[in-house]
Amino acid sequence: MAKSLNEVGATTYQRIKHDIIFGNLEPGSKLKLEELRQLYSASASTLRETLSRLASEGFVDALDQRGFFVTAVSREDLIEIANLRVLLECHALRLSMENGDADWEGDIVSAHHKLHLMEKKMLSGDESEVERWKQYDWEFHKAMIQACGSRNLLSLHTVLFDKYLRYQMLVLTHRGEKAVEEHRRIFEAALDRNFDRAAQELRAHIERGLEHTLTAF
């Protein structure tokens, strides 16, 4: 069955955003419609709509008379993204811990288990599934705040997390056992409904990740 125009647009958006986040489309590079049309098998109108949407989210720059470019990166931008992530994610975590029920607890147990298994694989030296590792990392952090009760907050957090992930992928290094322990401590504090401890651990986790990325940037 042929895909609808909405489905084609959504698929094109996801593919281009993925390629920006994972560095297949390099920071600062020009996004030429003809090249994109061949690469993503999408019409010029679909591509313009997609690039405009990505521009509104900060992944693409739309410059008058010059066209579309992948948004450039900088240390200052990364620091701002990390600080905003701390604010949003800690707030969402508080709401989620206040509202979360047994299903929420089950979801974070499942998400942490999947992430931990992948982290053990990474620690063993097997880095063949980097994208899956980052997917599980995202699923864990999303599960922690999923019960916050605010669609707008979750949507904003998704954009920030993707921007933060983009920087991580540019310098692709793993913090090893330290990051694994940080995830465990956040997980345990959340299950204990100890917000102060969970927020402290989450803030430290993001800030240490920022320091690590800046060092390698």
C-alpha positions as CSV (number, residue, x, y, z in Angstrom):
1,M,0.0,0.0,0.0
2,A,1.4,3.4,-1.0
3,K,2.2,5.7,1.9
4,S,0.2,8.9,2.5
5,L,1.8,12.3,2.1
6,N,1.8,12.7,5.9
7,E,3.6,9.4,6.3
8,V,6.2,10.3,3.6
9,G,6.8,13.6,5.3
10,A,7.2,12.0,8.7
11,T,9.6,9.4,7.4
12,T,11.7,12.1,5.6
13,Y,11.7,14.2,8.8
14,Q,12.9,11.2,10.9
15,R,15.6,10.2,8.4
16,I,17.1,13.7,8.0
17,K,16.9,14.4,11.7
18,H,18.6,11.1,12.4
19,D,21.4,11.9,9.9
20,I,22.0,15.3,11.5
21,I,22.1,13.8,15.0
22,F,24.4,11.0,14.1
23,G,26.7,13.2,12.0
24,N,25.9,11.8,8.5
25,L,25.0,15.4,7.6
26,E,27.9,17.4,8.9
27,P,27.5,20.6,11.0
28,G,27.5,23.7,8.8
29,S,27.0,21.8,5.5
30,K,24.6,23.1,2.9
31,L,21.4,21.0,2.4
32,K,20.9,21.1,-1.4
33,L,17.4,20.1,-2.3
34,E,18.4,18.1,-5.4
35,E,20.9,16.1,-3.5
36,L,18.4,15.5,-0.7
37,R,15.7,14.6,-3.2
38,Q,17.9,11.7,-4.5
39,L,19.2,10.7,-1.1
40,Y,15.8,10.5,0.6
41,S,13.5,9.9,-2.3
42,A,11.3,12.8,-1.4
43,S,9.7,15.7,-3.3
44,A,11.1,19.2,-3.2
45,S,7.9,20.4,-1.4
46,T,8.2,17.6,1.2
47,L,11.9,18.5,1.8
48,R,11.2,22.2,2.2
49,E,8.5,21.4,4.7
50,T,10.8,19.0,6.6
51,L,13.7,21.4,6.6
52,S,11.5,24.2,7.8
53,R,10.3,22.0,10.7
54,L,13.9,21.1,11.6
55,A,14.8,24.8,11.5
56,S,12.0,25.5,14.0
57,E,13.6,22.9,16.3
58,G,17.1,24.3,15.9
59,F,18.7,21.4,13.8
60,V,18.7,23.4,10.6
61,D,19.4,27.1,9.7
62,A,17.3,28.7,7.1
63,L,19.2,31.6,5.7
64,D,17.6,34.2,3.4
65,Q,18.7,33.9,-0.2
66,R,21.2,31.2,0.8
67,G,19.1,28.1,1.5
68,F,19.3,25.6,4.3
69,F,22.3,24.5,6.3
70,V,22.9,22.0,9.1
71,T,23.1,24.0,12.3
72,A,26.7,24.6,13.3
73,V,28.0,23.4,16.7
74,S,29.9,25.2,19.5
75,R,31.0,24.7,23.1
76,E,28.7,27.6,24.2
77,D,25.7,26.0,22.6
78,L,26.5,22.6,24.2
79,I,26.8,24.2,27.6
80,E,23.4,26.0,27.2
81,I,21.7,22.8,26.0
82,A,23.1,20.8,29.0
83,N,22.0,23.5,31.5
84,L,18.5,23.6,30.0
85,R,18.3,19.9,30.1
86,V,19.1,19.9,33.8
87,L,16.3,22.4,34.4
88,L,13.7,20.6,32.4
89,E,14.6,17.0,33.2
90,C,14.8,17.6,37.0
91,H,11.5,19.4,37.0
92,A,9.9,16.7,34.9
93,L,11.4,14.0,37.2
94,R,9.8,15.6,40.3
95,L,6.4,15.7,38.6
96,S,6.8,12.1,37.4
97,M,7.9,10.8,40.9
98,E,4.8,12.5,42.4
99,N,2.4,11.1,39.8
100,G,4.0,7.8,38.9
101,D,2.1,4.6,39.7
102,A,3.1,0.9,39.5
103,D,3.1,1.0,35.7
104,W,5.6,3.9,35.8
105,E,7.8,2.0,38.1
106,G,7.6,-1.1,35.9
107,D,8.5,1.0,32.8
108,I,11.6,2.4,34.4
109,V,12.7,-1.0,35.7
110,S,12.3,-2.4,32.2
111,A,14.1,0.6,30.6
112,H,17.0,0.4,33.1
113,H,17.4,-3.3,32.6
114,K,17.7,-2.9,28.8
115,L,20.1,0.0,29.2
116,H,22.2,-1.9,31.7
117,L,22.6,-5.0,29.5
118,M,23.7,-2.7,26.6
119,E,26.1,-0.9,28.9
120,K,27.7,-4.2,30.0
121,K,28.2,-5.0,26.3
122,M,29.9,-1.7,25.7
123,L,32.1,-2.2,28.8
124,S,33.2,-5.5,27.4
125,G,34.6,-3.6,24.4
126,D,31.8,-4.5,22.0
127,E,30.7,-1.2,20.4
128,S,28.9,-2.7,17.4
129,E,25.5,-1.3,18.5
130,V,26.2,2.3,19.4
131,E,22.8,3.5,18.0
132,R,20.9,0.9,20.1
133,W,22.9,1.9,23.2
134,K,21.9,5.5,22.7
135,Q,18.3,4.5,22.0
136,Y,18.2,2.6,25.3
137,D,19.8,5.6,27.1
138,W,17.1,7.8,25.7
139,E,14.3,5.3,26.6
140,F,15.6,5.2,30.2
141,H,15.6,9.0,30.6
142,K,12.2,9.3,28.9
143,A,10.7,6.6,31.1
144,M,11.9,8.4,34.2
145,I,9.9,11.5,33.4
146,Q,7.0,10.0,31.4
147,A,4.5,10.4,34.2
148,C,5.1,14.1,34.5
149,G,1.7,14.8,33.0
150,S,2.8,17.5,30.6
151,R,2.9,16.9,26.8
152,N,4.6,20.2,26.3
153,L,7.4,19.4,28.8
154,L,8.0,16.0,27.3
155,S,8.1,17.5,23.8
156,L,10.6,20.2,24.8
157,H,12.7,17.6,26.6
158,T,12.8,15.4,23.5
159,V,14.2,18.2,21.4
160,L,16.8,19.1,24.0
161,F,17.8,15.5,24.5
162,D,18.3,15.1,20.7
163,K,20.5,18.2,20.6
164,Y,22.6,16.9,23.5
165,L,22.9,13.5,21.8
166,R,24.1,15.2,18.6
167,Y,27.1,16.6,20.5
168,Q,27.8,13.2,22.1
169,M,27.8,11.5,18.7
170,L,30.2,14.0,17.3
171,V,32.8,13.0,19.9
172,L,31.5,9.4,20.3
173,T,33.3,8.3,23.5
174,H,31.9,6.2,26.4
175,R,32.4,7.2,30.0
176,G,32.4,3.6,31.1
177,E,31.6,2.3,34.5
178,K,31.1,5.9,35.9
179,A,28.0,6.4,33.7
180,V,26.7,3.0,34.5
181,E,26.8,3.7,38.2
182,E,25.2,7.1,37.7
183,H,22.3,5.5,35.9
184,R,21.9,2.9,38.7
185,R,21.9,5.6,41.4
186,I,19.3,7.7,39.5
187,F,17.2,4.6,39.0
188,E,17.3,3.5,42.7
189,A,16.6,7.0,44.0
190,A,13.5,7.3,41.7
191,L,12.2,3.9,42.9
192,D,12.7,5.1,46.5
193,R,10.7,8.2,45.7
194,N,13.6,10.3,47.0
195,F,13.5,13.3,44.8
196,D,16.3,15.3,46.3
197,R,18.7,12.4,45.8
198,A,17.4,11.5,42.4
199,A,17.7,15.2,41.2
200,Q,21.2,15.4,42.6
201,E,22.3,12.3,40.8
202,L,20.6,13.4,37.6
203,R,22.2,16.8,37.6
204,A,25.6,15.3,38.3
205,H,25.1,12.7,35.5
206,I,24.3,15.4,32.9
207,E,27.1,17.8,34.1
208,R,29.7,15.0,34.1
209,G,28.6,14.0,30.6
210,L,28.9,17.7,29.6
211,E,32.5,17.9,31.0
212,H,33.4,14.7,29.2
213,T,32.0,15.9,25.9
214,L,33.7,19.3,26.2
215,T,37.0,17.6,26.9
216,A,36.7,15.6,23.7
217,F,35.0,18.3,21.6
